[in-house]
Amino acid sequence: MSDLYYGVAYYDEYMPEDRLAKDIALMCETGINVVRIAESTWSTLEPQEGEYNFYHIDRVLNAMHAAGIAVIIGTPTYAVPAWLAARHPDILVTTAEGQQKYGPRQIMDIVNPTFRRYAEKIIRTLMAHVQHHPAIIGWQLDNETKHYDNVGRHMQAGFVRSLREKYTSLSQLNRDFGLDYWSNRIDSWDDFPSVENTINASLACAFSRYQRQQVTEYLAWQAEIVREYAQPHQFVTHNFDFEWRGYSFGMQPRVDHFAAAKSLDIAGVDIYHPSQKHLTGREIAFGGAITRALKSGSNYFVLETQAQGFAQWTPFPGQLRLQAFSHVASGAAMVSYWHWHSIHNAFETYWKGLLSHDFSRNATWQEATTIGADFARLSPKLAGLRAENDVALLIDNQAMDALNQFRPGDAQGNVYNDILRRFHDALYDHNISLDIINDVTEETSCYKTLIVPGLYAADDGLLTRINRYVEQGGRALIGFKSGFSDENVKVRSSAQPGILHEACGVSYSQFTLPEDITVAACTPAIDCREHNAAELWMELLTPASGTRTLLRYQHPAWRGYAAATEADYGKGRALYVGFLPHKALINQLFDALTDGLDLRSRTSAYRYPLVTRTLRNRDGKRIHFLFNYSGDSHEILTETAGTELLSGKPVARSEPLRLNGWDFSIIES
């Protein structure tokens, strides 16, 4: 971990026989110092049960080691061989649409004991064969593991067992989940129905939580096997992914990243994002903030990101460099492309790697060589960067499940992620760097400001801890729908927003859907003559005595109600907003809430597309990144003095700096 890793995924089994030596020569020219192999090779490694072929593994390991390139080996369990599916069709996952048919990857039932038996055998066989090879620096567990919407008999039976362990009385279960509704009551464990078609959100969310727990258990199970063979210097990692909207968007609903990462030494992630004129860096920052949080702020691996990727992602000149250093500026210790070469057939033929289909040098590859050279040269300055943010954003899988059970109006898709990204992206555009957390504890007091969007389902303890955070001096921006239901998705019968009413000093009992509703400012600190639409949801807020109204709805029927309020509570302050604001208005609310605070997270007076990040390196020096996420040139004044690391030249504070389109600067102060 003393250097930055610059890597690619490499699949010798897909390639012409004579490519290996040529590819390694090009990798050395590119500055590649690590490759990932083997995670999708089960059918190559074991063409028939008990018959093994290590030809591709061995020759890649030996050749990479000879070239001084490190290797990460993946356990080959995320794509099952045809013979296994033919012999044991029950290993294929059953979803609400029925049992899946063989063909795609990630269609196995990860809790099926037959699948587990075969998976363990191939993991152990591979590990025993390669465990002492000196090229290997670490192991990747499986690949982008999820529960794959598994509602099969093993998953269902395990879920019922977990409820029986928690509930000694079915009467208590019926009360907690409100199962009397529509005659859903269960009075015998033997009568427990399959849950894939349930209309009960409490039961559906409990099952979703159990499904995620099985992903956590599955990765921990693999990690335990791998560590029986791994050498002390080798790490165990995994490449988590996110909700997919044609690119990495929001929290992954099928995995609890925080729980699953406990079995890893180093957190890893796959981050894909729009490119060309749509490149913003927001996905890089969001994915990085989550992954950094999984190991208490430690550096992480970007195990997959795009080089060329989809046709619409072929990067403009300068964008590949901008992307790579943006990952580093979020805390990444590795940037690795999926993948080295472009595949000539099958499903991902048109997902291009660093090399195109003709294997020749191209403009994107040429740019990659400059990244490799700069990574090698600047590793002493940029390896081991640590963020020192004092703003945090709270995320929660349980709240996601619950809110998405009750999407407002005709909203579709993962509404929780829509809300979450709205708040994150607003602060990103405002050059507010933040950490992402999944709980509020005593340690949260290190943050001066806490953002809580859409915390629809939460137990009393979490809401009480949020109140205490404010009472002890923190400032919290709390979004609509927060505190509404308990951990079982049962709506609280107290004044809303539940226990948060204490800190927020506001209550409501009615809500509606906004239709051509705008808001007006009630304080000169906020100017919302533009970007003032109330979106998605609106709560009709009544402030308590002493609570300040910041925004009010502009509508003849609703003008008597507040839309956003601010209250002092103990030593702190809570701002509650009863609707989904535009990003520009979120930033104004944030500025009003944090007025008077000196925030380390406020990294620049500039705004998107000029994006800044400040971290501290191992020598204790601050590293300032300034990115231009646009094709236009910008003339700016530097906000810090030091040495510009790319050029090696000294810079003074307020010195003019020109950033060309998709350009960036790194200053060590």
C-alpha positions as CSV (number, residue, x, y, z in Angstrom):
1,M,0.0,0.0,0.0
2,S,3.0,2.3,-0.4
3,D,2.1,3.1,-4.0
4,L,-0.9,4.0,-6.1
5,Y,-2.1,1.0,-8.1
6,Y,-2.9,1.4,-11.7
7,G,-4.6,-1.6,-13.1
8,V,-6.8,-3.5,-15.6
9,A,-8.8,-6.7,-15.6
10,Y,-7.2,-9.3,-17.9
11,Y,-8.8,-12.4,-19.4
12,D,-6.2,-14.6,-21.1
13,E,-8.9,-17.2,-21.9
14,Y,-10.7,-14.8,-24.2
15,M,-7.6,-13.8,-26.1
16,P,-5.5,-15.1,-29.0
17,E,-2.7,-17.3,-27.7
18,D,0.1,-15.0,-28.8
19,R,-1.3,-11.9,-27.1
20,L,0.1,-12.4,-23.6
21,A,3.7,-11.2,-24.2
22,K,2.5,-8.4,-26.4
23,D,-0.1,-7.3,-23.9
24,I,2.4,-7.3,-21.0
25,A,4.8,-5.2,-23.1
26,L,2.1,-2.7,-23.7
27,M,1.0,-2.8,-20.0
28,C,4.6,-1.9,-19.0
29,E,4.5,1.0,-21.5
30,T,1.2,2.1,-20.0
31,G,2.4,2.0,-16.4
32,I,0.1,-0.8,-15.4
33,N,1.3,-2.3,-12.1
34,V,-1.6,-4.6,-11.2
35,V,-4.1,-6.9,-13.0
36,R,-7.2,-8.7,-11.9
37,I,-7.8,-12.2,-13.2
38,A,-9.9,-15.4,-12.7
39,E,-13.2,-14.2,-11.3
40,S,-15.2,-15.3,-14.3
41,T,-13.4,-18.4,-15.2
42,W,-15.1,-21.3,-13.5
43,S,-16.0,-23.2,-16.7
44,T,-12.4,-22.7,-18.0
45,L,-10.9,-23.9,-14.7
46,E,-13.3,-26.8,-14.3
47,P,-14.6,-27.8,-17.7
48,Q,-16.3,-30.9,-16.2
49,E,-16.8,-31.8,-12.5
50,G,-13.5,-32.7,-11.0
51,E,-11.5,-32.0,-14.1
52,Y,-9.2,-28.9,-13.7
53,N,-7.3,-26.8,-16.2
54,F,-5.0,-24.1,-14.8
55,Y,-3.2,-23.3,-18.0
56,H,-4.4,-19.7,-18.3
57,I,-4.0,-18.9,-14.6
58,D,-0.5,-20.3,-14.5
59,R,0.8,-18.6,-17.6
60,V,-0.6,-15.2,-16.6
61,L,0.8,-15.4,-13.1
62,N,4.2,-16.4,-14.3
63,A,4.3,-13.8,-17.1
64,M,3.0,-11.0,-14.9
65,H,5.5,-11.8,-12.1
66,A,8.4,-11.8,-14.6
67,A,7.3,-8.3,-15.7
68,G,6.9,-7.0,-12.2
69,I,3.1,-6.7,-12.4
70,A,1.1,-7.7,-9.3
71,V,-2.0,-9.9,-9.6
72,I,-5.3,-10.0,-7.7
73,I,-7.1,-13.3,-8.1
74,G,-10.9,-13.5,-7.9
75,T,-12.8,-16.5,-6.7
76,P,-14.6,-17.7,-9.8
77,T,-18.1,-18.1,-8.4
78,Y,-20.3,-15.4,-10.0
79,A,-20.8,-17.2,-13.3
80,V,-21.6,-21.0,-13.0
81,P,-20.6,-23.6,-15.7
82,A,-23.1,-25.2,-17.9
83,W,-22.4,-28.7,-16.6
84,L,-23.3,-27.6,-13.0
85,A,-26.6,-26.0,-14.1
86,A,-27.5,-29.1,-16.1
87,R,-26.7,-31.5,-13.3
88,H,-28.2,-29.4,-10.5
89,P,-30.8,-27.0,-12.0
90,D,-32.0,-26.2,-8.5
91,I,-28.9,-24.0,-8.0
92,L,-30.4,-21.4,-10.4
93,V,-32.1,-18.6,-8.5
94,T,-35.8,-18.3,-8.2
95,T,-37.2,-14.7,-8.4
96,A,-40.8,-13.4,-8.3
97,E,-40.8,-14.1,-12.1
98,G,-39.9,-17.8,-11.6
99,Q,-36.7,-19.8,-11.8
100,Q,-34.0,-18.2,-14.0
101,K,-32.7,-20.0,-17.1
102,Y,-29.1,-20.7,-17.7
103,G,-27.1,-18.2,-19.8
104,P,-26.5,-14.9,-18.0
105,R,-24.1,-14.5,-15.1
106,Q,-25.2,-14.0,-11.5
107,I,-28.2,-16.3,-11.7
108,M,-27.2,-18.6,-8.8
109,D,-29.0,-19.1,-5.5
110,I,-26.2,-18.1,-3.1
111,V,-28.0,-19.9,-0.1
112,N,-28.5,-23.1,-2.0
113,P,-26.5,-25.8,-0.2
114,T,-25.7,-27.6,-3.4
115,F,-24.3,-24.4,-5.0
116,R,-22.3,-23.7,-1.8
117,R,-20.8,-27.2,-1.9
118,Y,-19.5,-26.8,-5.5
119,A,-18.5,-23.2,-5.0
120,E,-16.4,-24.1,-2.0
121,K,-14.7,-26.9,-3.9
122,I,-13.6,-24.6,-6.8
123,I,-12.4,-21.9,-4.4
124,R,-10.3,-24.4,-2.4
125,T,-9.0,-26.1,-5.5
126,L,-7.9,-22.8,-7.1
127,M,-6.5,-21.4,-3.8
128,A,-4.5,-24.6,-3.1
129,H,-3.0,-24.4,-6.6
130,V,-1.9,-20.8,-6.6
131,Q,-1.6,-19.8,-3.0
132,H,2.2,-19.6,-2.9
133,H,2.7,-17.7,-6.2
134,P,4.8,-14.6,-5.5
135,A,2.8,-12.5,-8.0
136,I,-0.4,-12.5,-5.9
137,I,-0.9,-9.5,-3.7
138,G,-4.6,-10.1,-2.8
139,W,-7.9,-11.9,-3.4
140,Q,-11.2,-10.6,-4.6
141,L,-14.3,-12.4,-3.3
142,D,-16.8,-13.3,-6.0
143,N,-17.9,-10.3,-8.1
144,E,-20.5,-7.5,-7.5
145,T,-22.3,-10.0,-5.2
146,K,-26.0,-9.4,-4.6
147,H,-29.0,-11.7,-3.6
148,Y,-30.3,-11.5,-7.2
149,D,-33.9,-11.1,-6.0
150,N,-33.9,-14.5,-4.5
151,V,-37.3,-15.7,-3.2
152,G,-36.5,-19.4,-3.5
153,R,-37.4,-22.1,-1.0
154,H,-34.0,-21.9,0.8
155,M,-34.2,-18.1,1.2
156,Q,-37.8,-18.3,2.3
157,A,-37.2,-21.0,4.8
158,G,-34.2,-19.2,6.2
159,F,-36.3,-16.0,6.6
160,V,-39.0,-17.8,8.5
161,R,-36.3,-19.4,10.8
162,S,-34.9,-16.0,11.5
163,L,-38.3,-14.7,12.5
164,R,-38.9,-17.7,14.8
165,E,-35.6,-16.9,16.5
166,K,-36.6,-13.3,17.0
167,Y,-40.3,-13.8,17.9
168,T,-41.3,-16.3,20.5
169,S,-44.9,-15.3,19.9
170,L,-46.6,-15.0,16.6
171,S,-49.0,-12.6,18.2
172,Q,-46.1,-10.1,18.7
173,L,-45.1,-10.6,15.0
174,N,-48.7,-9.9,13.9
175,R,-48.7,-6.7,16.0
176,D,-45.4,-5.4,14.9
177,F,-46.1,-6.0,11.2
178,G,-49.8,-5.1,11.3
179,L,-50.7,-8.4,9.7
180,D,-54.4,-8.2,10.7
181,Y,-54.8,-5.9,7.7
182,W,-56.6,-7.6,4.8
183,S,-56.6,-10.9,6.8
184,N,-52.8,-11.3,6.4
185,R,-52.6,-12.6,10.0
186,I,-50.4,-15.7,10.6
187,D,-51.4,-18.0,13.4
188,S,-49.1,-20.9,12.7
189,W,-45.5,-21.0,11.5
190,D,-46.5,-23.8,9.2
191,D,-48.9,-21.5,7.4
192,F,-46.2,-18.8,6.8
193,P,-46.9,-17.6,3.2
194,S,-44.3,-16.9,0.5
195,V,-43.4,-13.2,0.6
196,E,-42.8,-12.3,-3.0
197,N,-46.3,-11.0,-3.5
198,T,-47.0,-9.6,0.0
199,I,-48.8,-6.3,0.2
200,N,-47.5,-5.7,3.8
201,A,-44.5,-3.3,3.7
202,S,-43.3,-4.4,7.1
203,L,-43.0,-8.0,6.0
204,A,-41.5,-7.0,2.6
205,C,-38.9,-4.9,4.2
206,A,-38.0,-7.5,6.8
207,F,-37.5,-10.0,4.0
208,S,-35.4,-7.5,2.1
209,R,-33.2,-7.0,5.2
210,Y,-32.8,-10.8,5.5
211,Q,-31.9,-11.1,1.8
212,R,-29.1,-8.5,2.4
213,Q,-27.9,-10.4,5.4
214,Q,-27.4,-13.5,3.3
215,V,-25.1,-11.5,1.0
216,T,-23.1,-10.4,4.1
217,E,-23.0,-14.0,5.3
218,Y,-22.0,-15.3,1.8
219,L,-19.1,-12.9,1.5
220,A,-17.9,-13.7,5.0
221,W,-18.1,-17.4,4.2
222,Q,-15.9,-16.9,1.2
223,A,-13.5,-14.7,3.1
224,E,-13.1,-17.4,5.8
225,I,-12.2,-20.0,3.1
226,V,-9.8,-17.7,1.3
227,R,-8.0,-16.8,4.5
228,E,-7.2,-20.4,5.2
229,Y,-4.8,-20.2,2.2
230,A,-3.9,-16.5,1.9
231,Q,-0.5,-15.3,2.9
232,P,-0.1,-12.8,5.7
233,H,0.9,-10.0,3.3
234,Q,-2.1,-10.6,1.0
235,F,-5.4,-8.7,1.3
236,V,-9.0,-9.8,0.9
237,T,-11.3,-7.4,-1.0
238,H,-14.5,-7.3,-3.0
239,N,-15.9,-5.0,-5.7
240,F,-19.2,-3.6,-4.5
241,D,-21.5,-1.9,-7.0
242,F,-24.4,0.5,-6.9
243,E,-27.9,0.9,-8.1
244,W,-27.6,0.7,-11.9
245,R,-29.3,3.3,-14.2
246,G,-27.1,2.6,-17.2
247,Y,-24.3,3.8,-14.8
248,S,-23.6,3.7,-11.1
249,F,-26.2,5.9,-9.5
250,G,-27.1,5.4,-5.8
251,M,-27.1,3.1,-2.9
252,Q,-27.2,-0.6,-3.8
253,P,-30.6,-1.9,-2.5
254,R,-29.6,-5.5,-2.6
255,V,-26.5,-5.3,-0.3
256,D,-25.7,-3.7,3.0
257,H,-22.3,-2.4,2.1
258,F,-21.4,-1.5,5.7
259,A,-22.2,-4.9,7.1
260,A,-20.7,-6.9,4.2
261,A,-17.4,-4.9,4.2
262,K,-16.6,-6.2,7.7
263,S,-15.2,-9.4,6.3
264,L,-12.8,-7.5,4.0
265,D,-9.3,-6.1,4.6
266,I,-9.7,-3.4,2.0
267,A,-13.0,-2.1,0.6
268,G,-13.3,-2.2,-3.2
269,V,-15.8,-0.8,-5.6
270,D,-16.9,-0.6,-9.2
271,I,-17.8,3.0,-10.4
272,Y,-19.2,3.7,-13.8
273,H,-20.5,7.1,-14.9
274,P,-21.6,9.1,-18.0
275,S,-18.9,10.6,-20.0
276,Q,-18.3,13.1,-22.8
277,K,-20.5,16.2,-22.2
278,H,-22.3,14.4,-19.4
279,L,-19.1,13.8,-17.3
280,T,-19.6,15.6,-13.9
281,G,-17.6,13.6,-11.3
282,R,-20.7,13.3,-9.1
283,E,-20.8,9.5,-9.4
284,I,-17.1,9.3,-8.6
285,A,-17.5,11.4,-5.5
286,F,-20.6,9.7,-4.3
287,G,-19.3,6.1,-4.8
288,G,-16.0,7.1,-3.3
289,A,-17.6,8.6,-0.2
290,I,-19.5,5.4,0.5
291,T,-16.6,3.1,-0.1
292,R,-14.2,5.3,2.0
293,A,-16.7,5.0,4.9
294,L,-16.8,1.2,4.8
295,K,-13.4,1.0,6.5
296,S,-13.5,4.0,8.8
297,G,-12.2,6.5,6.2
298,S,-9.4,4.2,4.9
299,N,-8.3,4.2,1.3
300,Y,-10.1,1.9,-1.1
301,F,-9.7,0.2,-4.4
302,V,-11.6,1.2,-7.6
303,L,-11.5,-2.3,-9.0
304,E,-13.6,-1.5,-12.0
305,T,-14.2,1.7,-13.9
306,Q,-14.4,2.5,-17.6
307,A,-11.6,3.2,-20.0
308,Q,-13.7,3.5,-23.2
309,G,-16.8,1.4,-22.2
310,F,-20.0,2.1,-24.1
311,A,-19.9,3.9,-27.4
312,Q,-21.4,7.0,-25.7
313,W,-18.6,6.9,-23.1
314,T,-15.6,7.1,-25.4
315,P,-13.8,9.8,-23.5
316,F,-13.0,13.3,-24.8
317,P,-9.3,14.1,-24.7
318,G,-8.3,14.8,-21.1
319,Q,-11.3,13.0,-19.5
320,L,-9.5,9.8,-18.7
321,R,-6.9,11.7,-16.7
322,L,-9.6,13.8,-15.0
323,Q,-11.5,10.7,-14.0
324,A,-8.4,8.8,-12.7
325,F,-7.3,11.7,-10.5
326,S,-10.8,12.3,-9.3
327,H,-10.9,8.8,-7.9
328,V,-7.6,9.5,-6.1
329,A,-9.1,12.8,-4.8
330,S,-11.9,10.8,-3.2
331,G,-9.4,8.5,-1.4
332,A,-8.8,5.7,-3.9
333,A,-5.5,3.8,-3.7
334,M,-6.2,1.9,-7.0
335,V,-7.8,2.8,-10.3
336,S,-8.4,-0.3,-12.4
337,Y,-10.1,-0.5,-15.7
338,W,-12.6,-3.0,-16.8
339,H,-10.9,-4.1,-18.9
340,W,-7.5,-4.2,-20.8
341,H,-8.8,-5.5,-24.1
342,S,-12.1,-5.3,-26.0
343,I,-14.0,-8.6,-26.3
344,H,-14.7,-9.8,-29.8
345,N,-17.9,-11.7,-29.2
346,A,-20.7,-12.4,-26.6
347,F,-22.7,-10.1,-24.4
348,E,-20.2,-7.3,-23.8
349,T,-18.7,-7.0,-27.4
350,Y,-19.5,-3.3,-27.5
351,W,-18.1,-2.5,-24.0
352,K,-14.6,-1.5,-25.0
353,G,-11.6,-1.9,-22.9
354,L,-8.5,0.2,-22.8
355,L,-7.4,-1.4,-26.1
356,S,-9.8,-1.5,-29.0
357,H,-10.7,-4.6,-30.9
358,D,-7.6,-4.3,-33.1
359,F,-5.3,-4.3,-30.0
360,S,-3.5,-1.2,-31.4
361,R,-2.4,1.9,-29.6
362,N,-5.2,4.5,-29.6
363,A,-5.8,8.0,-28.2
364,T,-7.4,6.7,-24.9
365,W,-4.5,4.3,-24.4
366,Q,-2.0,7.1,-25.1
367,E,-3.7,9.2,-22.4
368,A,-3.6,6.2,-20.0
369,T,0.2,6.1,-20.4
370,T,0.4,9.6,-18.9
371,I,-1.7,8.5,-15.9
372,G,0.5,5.6,-15.3
373,A,3.6,7.7,-15.4
374,D,2.1,10.4,-13.1
375,F,0.9,7.7,-10.7
376,A,4.4,6.3,-10.4
377,R,6.0,9.7,-10.1
378,L,3.5,11.2,-7.6
379,S,2.8,8.1,-5.4
380,P,5.0,9.4,-2.6
381,K,2.7,12.5,-2.5
382,L,-0.7,11.0,-3.4
383,A,-0.7,7.5,-1.8
384,G,-2.6,7.2,1.5
385,L,-4.5,10.4,1.3
386,R,-7.0,11.0,4.1
387,A,-10.2,13.1,4.0
388,E,-10.8,15.5,7.0
389,N,-14.4,16.4,6.4
390,D,-16.7,17.8,9.0
391,V,-20.0,17.4,7.1
392,A,-21.6,13.9,7.0
393,L,-24.6,12.5,5.1
394,L,-26.6,9.7,6.7
395,I,-27.8,6.8,4.5
396,D,-29.8,3.8,5.5
397,N,-30.8,0.6,3.6
398,Q,-33.9,0.1,5.8
399,A,-35.1,3.6,5.1
400,M,-34.6,3.0,1.4
401,D,-36.7,-0.2,1.5
402,A,-39.5,1.5,3.4
403,L,-39.7,4.7,1.4
404,N,-39.7,2.8,-1.9
405,Q,-42.7,0.8,-0.6
406,F,-44.6,4.1,-0.5
407,R,-43.4,6.1,-3.4
408,P,-45.2,9.5,-3.5
409,G,-47.8,9.9,-6.2
410,D,-46.8,8.3,-9.5
411,A,-43.1,8.4,-8.8
412,Q,-41.2,5.3,-10.1
413,G,-38.0,3.5,-9.4
414,N,-35.7,4.0,-6.4
415,V,-37.1,7.2,-5.0
416,Y,-34.9,7.1,-2.0
417,N,-31.8,7.3,-4.3
418,D,-33.4,10.1,-6.2
419,I,-33.6,12.1,-2.9
420,L,-30.2,11.0,-1.7
421,R,-28.4,12.0,-4.8
422,R,-30.3,15.3,-4.9
423,F,-28.8,16.3,-1.5
424,H,-25.4,14.8,-2.2
425,D,-25.1,16.4,-5.7
426,A,-26.2,19.8,-4.4
427,L,-23.4,19.9,-1.9
428,Y,-20.9,18.5,-4.4
429,D,-21.7,21.3,-6.8
430,H,-21.3,23.7,-3.9
431,N,-17.8,22.3,-3.2
432,I,-18.9,20.9,0.2
433,S,-16.9,17.7,0.7
434,L,-18.7,15.2,2.9
435,D,-18.4,11.8,4.5
436,I,-21.2,9.2,4.3
437,I,-22.2,7.4,7.5
438,N,-24.9,4.7,8.2
439,D,-25.5,5.4,11.9
440,V,-25.3,8.2,14.4
441,T,-23.1,7.5,17.4
442,E,-20.9,9.4,19.8
443,E,-18.2,9.5,17.1
444,T,-20.6,11.5,14.9
445,S,-19.9,14.5,17.1
446,C,-16.7,15.0,15.1
447,Y,-19.0,16.4,12.3
448,K,-20.2,19.9,12.6
449,T,-23.1,19.3,10.3
450,L,-25.3,16.3,9.5
451,I,-27.5,15.8,6.5
452,V,-30.5,13.4,7.0
453,P,-32.5,12.9,3.8
454,G,-35.6,10.6,3.7
455,L,-35.0,8.6,6.9
456,Y,-38.5,7.1,6.6
457,A,-38.0,4.1,8.8
458,A,-35.8,4.2,11.9
459,D,-36.0,2.8,15.4
460,D,-36.4,5.1,18.4
461,G,-32.7,4.8,19.3
462,L,-31.5,6.3,16.0
463,L,-33.9,9.2,16.1
464,T,-32.9,9.8,19.8
465,R,-29.3,9.8,18.8
466,I,-29.9,12.4,16.1
467,N,-31.7,14.6,18.6
468,R,-28.7,14.2,21.0
469,Y,-26.3,15.1,18.2
470,V,-28.1,18.4,17.8
471,E,-28.5,19.0,21.5
472,Q,-24.7,18.6,22.0
473,G,-23.9,21.3,19.4
474,G,-24.4,19.7,16.0
475,R,-26.3,21.2,13.2
476,A,-28.7,19.0,11.2
477,L,-30.5,19.4,7.9
478,I,-33.4,16.9,8.0
479,G,-35.4,16.1,5.0
480,F,-39.1,15.3,4.6
481,K,-40.5,11.8,5.5
482,S,-37.8,11.4,8.1
483,G,-38.9,9.8,11.4
484,F,-42.3,8.8,10.0
485,S,-42.3,5.1,10.8
486,D,-40.5,2.7,13.2
487,E,-38.0,0.0,12.3
488,N,-40.9,-2.3,11.3
489,V,-42.3,0.4,8.9
490,K,-45.2,1.0,11.3
491,V,-46.2,4.6,11.2
492,R,-45.7,6.4,14.6
493,S,-48.9,7.6,16.2
494,S,-47.1,10.6,17.8
495,A,-46.8,14.0,16.2
496,Q,-44.7,13.8,13.0
497,P,-41.8,13.9,12.4
498,G,-41.8,11.4,15.2
499,I,-39.1,11.7,17.9
500,L,-37.3,14.3,15.6
501,H,-40.1,16.7,16.6
502,E,-38.1,17.5,19.7
503,A,-35.0,18.8,17.9
504,C,-36.8,20.2,14.9
505,G,-39.5,22.1,16.8
506,V,-42.0,21.5,14.1
507,S,-45.0,19.2,13.6
508,Y,-47.5,18.1,10.9
509,S,-50.4,15.8,10.5
510,Q,-51.3,16.4,6.9
511,F,-49.4,16.2,3.6
512,T,-50.1,16.4,-0.1
513,L,-48.6,16.2,-3.5
514,P,-47.3,19.4,-4.9
515,E,-48.9,20.5,-8.1
516,D,-47.4,23.8,-9.4
517,I,-46.5,24.8,-5.9
518,T,-43.6,27.1,-5.2
519,V,-42.1,28.4,-1.9
520,A,-41.2,31.9,-0.8
521,A,-38.4,32.9,1.6
522,C,-39.2,34.3,5.0
523,T,-35.7,35.4,5.8
524,P,-33.3,37.6,3.9
525,A,-30.6,34.9,4.2
526,I,-32.5,32.9,1.4
527,D,-33.3,34.2,-2.0
528,C,-35.6,31.6,-3.8
529,R,-37.1,33.7,-6.5
530,E,-35.6,31.1,-8.8
531,H,-35.5,27.3,-8.4
532,N,-38.3,27.5,-5.9
533,A,-40.6,24.6,-6.9
534,A,-41.8,22.2,-4.3
535,E,-41.2,18.7,-5.7
536,L,-42.3,15.2,-5.0
537,W,-44.0,15.7,-1.6
538,M,-45.1,18.4,0.7
539,E,-45.7,18.3,4.4
540,L,-47.9,21.1,5.9
541,L,-45.6,22.2,8.7
542,T,-46.6,24.0,11.9
543,P,-43.7,25.5,13.8
544,A,-43.6,25.4,17.5
545,S,-43.0,28.5,19.6
546,G,-39.5,29.8,19.0
547,T,-39.1,27.9,15.8
548,R,-38.2,30.1,12.8
549,T,-40.0,29.7,9.5
550,L,-37.5,29.9,6.6
551,L,-39.8,29.0,3.7
552,R,-43.5,29.1,3.2
553,Y,-45.7,27.5,0.5
554,Q,-47.1,29.9,-2.1
555,H,-50.7,28.7,-2.6
556,P,-54.0,30.1,-1.5
557,A,-54.9,26.9,0.4
558,W,-51.4,26.2,1.9
559,R,-49.9,29.6,2.5
560,G,-50.6,29.3,6.2
561,Y,-48.1,26.4,6.5
562,A,-44.3,26.4,6.7
563,A,-42.3,24.6,4.1
564,A,-38.9,24.7,6.0
565,T,-38.1,25.7,9.5
566,E,-35.1,26.1,11.8
567,A,-35.0,25.6,15.5
568,D,-32.4,25.8,18.2
569,Y,-32.1,22.7,20.4
570,G,-29.7,22.6,23.2
571,K,-26.3,23.8,21.9
572,G,-27.2,22.9,18.3
573,R,-29.6,23.7,15.5
574,A,-32.0,21.7,13.3
575,L,-33.4,22.7,9.9
576,Y,-36.4,20.7,8.7
577,V,-37.6,20.8,5.1
578,G,-41.0,19.4,4.2
579,F,-40.5,18.9,0.5
580,L,-37.9,18.1,-2.1
581,P,-36.0,21.3,-3.0
582,H,-34.0,22.1,-6.1
583,K,-30.3,21.7,-5.7
584,A,-29.7,25.5,-5.6
585,L,-32.2,25.8,-2.8
586,I,-30.7,22.9,-0.8
587,N,-27.4,24.9,-0.9
588,Q,-29.0,28.0,0.3
589,L,-30.6,26.1,3.2
590,F,-27.3,24.5,4.0
591,D,-25.6,27.9,4.0
592,A,-28.3,29.3,6.3
593,L,-27.9,26.3,8.7
594,T,-24.1,26.6,8.8
595,D,-23.9,30.3,9.0
596,G,-21.0,31.2,11.3
597,L,-19.3,27.8,11.1
598,D,-15.8,27.5,9.8
599,L,-16.1,24.2,7.8
600,R,-13.1,22.2,6.6
601,S,-15.5,20.6,4.2
602,R,-16.1,24.0,2.4
603,T,-13.2,23.6,0.1
604,S,-13.6,26.5,-2.3
605,A,-15.5,29.6,-3.2
606,Y,-15.8,28.3,-6.7
607,R,-18.7,26.2,-7.9
608,Y,-19.4,23.4,-10.3
609,P,-18.0,22.8,-13.0
610,L,-14.9,23.8,-10.9
611,V,-14.7,21.1,-8.3
612,T,-12.2,21.1,-5.5
613,R,-11.1,18.5,-3.0
614,T,-8.6,18.8,-0.1
615,L,-7.0,15.8,1.6
616,R,-4.0,15.3,3.8
617,N,-1.1,13.0,2.7
618,R,1.2,10.8,4.8
619,D,3.6,13.6,5.3
620,G,0.9,15.7,6.9
621,K,0.7,18.1,4.0
622,R,-2.5,19.2,2.4
623,I,-3.2,18.2,-1.2
624,H,-5.6,20.4,-3.1
625,F,-7.2,19.1,-6.2
626,L,-9.0,21.5,-8.6
627,F,-10.9,19.9,-11.4
628,N,-12.6,21.5,-14.4
629,Y,-15.6,19.4,-15.3
630,S,-16.4,21.2,-18.5
631,G,-15.0,21.6,-22.0
632,D,-14.6,25.4,-21.5
633,S,-11.4,27.0,-20.3
634,H,-11.5,28.9,-16.9
635,E,-9.3,31.6,-15.6
636,I,-9.2,31.5,-11.8
637,L,-7.1,32.6,-8.9
638,T,-5.5,29.9,-6.8
639,E,-6.9,29.6,-3.3
640,T,-3.8,28.2,-1.7
641,A,0.0,28.5,-2.0
642,G,2.4,25.6,-2.5
643,T,3.8,23.4,-5.3
644,E,1.8,22.4,-8.3
645,L,2.6,18.7,-8.4
646,L,2.0,18.0,-12.1
647,S,4.4,20.7,-13.3
648,G,6.6,21.0,-10.2
649,K,6.3,24.8,-10.2
650,P,5.7,26.9,-7.1
651,V,2.4,28.8,-6.9
652,A,1.4,31.7,-4.8
653,R,-2.0,32.3,-3.2
654,S,-4.3,34.3,-5.6
655,E,-2.0,33.6,-8.5
656,P,-3.8,33.4,-11.9
657,L,-4.4,29.8,-13.0
658,R,-5.8,28.7,-16.4
659,L,-7.6,25.4,-16.5
660,N,-8.3,24.2,-20.0
661,G,-11.3,22.0,-20.8
662,W,-11.4,18.8,-18.7
663,D,-8.1,19.9,-17.1
664,F,-7.0,19.8,-13.4
665,S,-4.4,21.0,-11.1
666,I,-2.9,19.5,-7.9
667,I,-1.2,21.7,-5.3
668,E,0.7,20.5,-2.3
669,S,0.7,23.1,0.5
